[in-house]
């Protein structure tokens, strides 16, 4: 079972806490996963990666979930490449 470690400065929305609780009871609850996915999509990849890793570990044969993870990583790489180009211009 994975739990979310948070610092005092890190705010965790109530809906995310409820989704995590639901997953403790049923790790296949797609409604709860949907909440966590939406939250991950609004986070930097360094924070979101843990959620995506848990997601594909729970649903390893879901191409849809792997695609979400890959797209998040690609978006991160594109942003980094853009920053590097702007700094070297």
C-alpha positions, 0 to 999 in steps of 0.5 A, a space after each residue: 500500500 502506498 501512502 502520500 507523504 506530504 510536507 507541512 507546506 504541501 496542500 492535498 485537496 480533500 477530494 484527493 484524500 477521499 480518493 486515496 481512502 477509497 483506493 485503500 478499500 478498493 485498489 481498482 476503483 476507477 472513479 478514485 483513480 480518475 480523481 488522482 489522474 486529474 490531479 496528476 495532470 495538473 502537477 509537475 512530473 516530479 510530483 505526478 510520477 508517483 501517481 502514474 507509477 502506481 496507476 500502471 502498476 495497478 493496471 499494467 495491461 491498460 494501454 490507456 493508462 500507459 499512454 497518459 503516463 507517457 504523454 505526461 513524461 513527453 510534455 515534461 521533456 518538451 518543456 525542458 527542451 524549450 527552456 534549453 533552447 530559450 536559454 541558449 538563444 
